[in-house]
Amino acid sequence: MNKLLWLLLLILYGIYKFYKSRRPLTKFDHFYEKAFELEEKKRYEDALDIRNQGIELHTLTDLERADLHLANGRMLLKLKQYEKATKHYDASFKLANKLAKYEEFPYSEGFDEVIEAYLYAGRKEDALIITNDMLKRQSYDQKFKKLESLKEKLLSYEDSW
């Protein structure tokens, strides 16, 4: 009887895993986790497609959609696809600026990499605008002050990237 119970549990677990892998992606976590798994397997185009599906889903919040854009940008930055990365960063910042009226978001160590992506894409002026916008956020998070040195580099930057 005990073996039969274990066999039944094993079959039920197999069915659960099968349906879980086939379930439609409807929540932010579904898109984020699935894309992350694909990225880990170096299936970058598939990861990009999954995140883009989430971005198109209007049941996600603007903050969630901004986060998916940001994840796409980070992945594309690692792949040295700077133009594509900055397009996702643009979309993320557009959504974040829309939210900034209502929400404060914390400093992230990755902001300097985002700025570098704009430089590599030949978009110095946009990099400076974004840096200045981030520096204004010191009013609620002093960590944004770390970007001061980056602003100095941008101002002395001579198109040599």
C-alpha positions as CSV (number, residue, x, y, z in Angstrom):
1,M,0.0,0.0,0.0
2,N,2.8,2.4,0.9
3,K,4.5,1.8,-2.5
4,L,1.3,2.5,-4.3
5,L,0.9,5.8,-2.4
6,W,4.4,6.9,-3.4
7,L,3.8,5.9,-7.0
8,L,0.6,8.0,-7.0
9,L,2.4,11.0,-5.5
10,L,5.2,10.7,-8.0
11,I,2.7,10.6,-10.9
12,L,0.8,13.6,-9.5
13,Y,4.1,15.5,-9.1
14,G,4.9,14.7,-12.7
15,I,1.6,16.0,-13.9
16,Y,2.0,19.2,-11.8
17,K,5.5,19.9,-13.3
18,F,4.2,19.2,-16.8
19,Y,1.2,21.6,-16.5
20,K,3.3,24.2,-14.6
21,S,5.8,24.3,-17.6
22,R,2.9,24.8,-20.0
23,R,0.9,27.3,-18.0
24,P,0.3,30.7,-19.6
25,L,2.5,33.5,-18.4
26,T,0.2,36.0,-16.8
27,K,2.1,37.6,-13.8
28,F,5.3,39.6,-13.6
29,D,7.1,36.8,-11.7
30,H,6.2,34.3,-14.5
31,F,7.8,36.5,-17.2
32,Y,10.8,37.5,-15.1
33,E,11.7,34.0,-13.9
34,K,11.1,32.3,-17.3
35,A,13.3,34.9,-19.0
36,F,16.0,34.5,-16.4
37,E,16.0,30.7,-16.9
38,L,16.4,31.2,-20.6
39,E,19.1,33.7,-20.2
40,E,21.0,31.3,-18.0
41,K,20.8,28.8,-20.8
42,K,22.2,31.5,-23.2
43,R,18.9,31.5,-25.1
44,Y,19.0,35.3,-25.3
45,E,16.5,35.8,-28.1
46,D,13.9,33.6,-26.3
47,A,14.5,35.5,-23.0
48,L,14.0,38.8,-24.9
49,D,10.8,37.5,-26.4
50,I,9.4,36.4,-23.1
51,R,10.1,39.8,-21.4
52,N,8.7,41.6,-24.4
53,Q,5.5,39.5,-24.1
54,G,5.2,40.7,-20.5
55,I,5.9,44.3,-21.5
56,E,2.9,44.1,-23.9
57,L,0.6,42.7,-21.2
58,H,-1.3,45.7,-19.8
59,T,-2.3,43.8,-16.7
60,L,1.2,44.3,-15.4
61,T,1.9,47.6,-13.6
62,D,4.1,50.3,-15.1
63,L,6.8,49.5,-12.5
64,E,6.8,45.8,-13.5
65,R,7.0,46.7,-17.2
66,A,9.8,49.1,-16.5
67,D,11.6,46.3,-14.7
68,L,11.3,44.0,-17.6
69,H,12.7,46.7,-19.9
70,L,15.5,47.2,-17.5
71,A,16.3,43.5,-17.5
72,N,16.3,43.4,-21.3
73,G,18.6,46.4,-21.3
74,R,21.0,44.7,-18.9
75,M,21.1,41.5,-20.9
76,L,21.7,43.4,-24.2
77,L,24.4,45.5,-22.5
78,K,26.2,42.2,-21.5
79,L,25.9,41.2,-25.2
80,K,27.4,44.6,-26.2
81,Q,24.3,45.5,-28.2
82,Y,24.4,49.1,-26.9
83,E,21.8,50.6,-29.3
84,K,19.2,48.0,-28.4
85,A,20.1,48.2,-24.7
86,T,19.5,51.9,-24.6
87,K,16.1,51.6,-26.3
88,H,15.0,49.4,-23.5
89,Y,16.5,51.8,-21.0
90,D,14.7,54.6,-22.6
91,A,11.4,52.8,-22.3
92,S,12.2,51.9,-18.7
93,F,13.0,55.5,-17.8
94,K,9.9,56.7,-19.5
95,L,7.8,54.4,-17.4
96,A,9.8,55.2,-14.3
97,N,9.5,59.0,-14.8
98,K,5.8,58.5,-15.1
99,L,5.9,56.7,-11.7
100,A,8.4,59.1,-10.1
101,K,5.5,61.5,-9.4
102,Y,4.1,58.9,-7.1
103,E,6.9,56.6,-6.1
104,E,10.5,57.0,-5.0
105,F,12.8,54.2,-6.2
106,P,16.1,53.3,-4.6
107,Y,19.6,53.7,-5.9
108,S,21.0,50.7,-7.7
109,E,24.6,49.9,-8.3
110,G,23.7,49.2,-12.0
111,F,23.0,52.8,-12.9
112,D,26.6,53.5,-13.9
113,E,26.5,50.6,-16.4
114,V,23.3,52.1,-17.8
115,I,25.1,55.4,-18.4
116,E,28.0,53.6,-20.0
117,A,25.6,51.9,-22.4
118,Y,24.4,55.3,-23.6
119,L,28.0,56.4,-24.1
120,Y,28.9,53.3,-26.1
121,A,25.8,53.9,-28.2
122,G,27.0,57.4,-29.0
123,R,24.3,59.1,-26.8
124,K,26.4,61.3,-24.5
125,E,23.7,64.0,-24.1
126,D,21.1,61.4,-23.1
127,A,23.6,60.0,-20.6
128,L,24.0,63.4,-19.1
129,I,20.3,64.0,-18.9
130,I,19.7,60.7,-17.2
131,T,22.6,61.3,-14.7
132,N,21.2,64.7,-13.8
133,D,17.7,63.2,-13.3
134,M,19.2,60.5,-11.0
135,L,21.2,63.1,-9.0
136,K,17.9,64.9,-8.2
137,R,16.8,61.8,-6.3
138,Q,19.4,62.5,-3.6
139,S,16.6,64.3,-1.7
140,Y,15.3,60.9,-0.6
141,D,18.3,58.6,-1.2
142,Q,21.8,59.9,-0.6
143,K,23.3,57.0,-2.5
144,F,22.4,58.8,-5.7
145,K,25.3,61.2,-4.8
146,K,27.6,58.4,-6.0
147,L,26.8,59.5,-9.5
148,E,28.5,62.9,-9.1
149,S,31.8,61.4,-10.2
150,L,30.2,59.9,-13.2
151,K,28.7,63.3,-14.1
152,E,32.2,64.8,-13.9
153,K,33.5,62.2,-16.3
154,L,30.6,62.9,-18.7
155,L,31.3,66.6,-18.7
156,S,35.0,66.0,-19.4
157,Y,34.3,63.2,-21.9
158,E,35.8,63.5,-25.3
159,D,34.0,61.0,-27.6
160,S,36.7,58.4,-27.0
161,W,34.7,55.5,-25.9
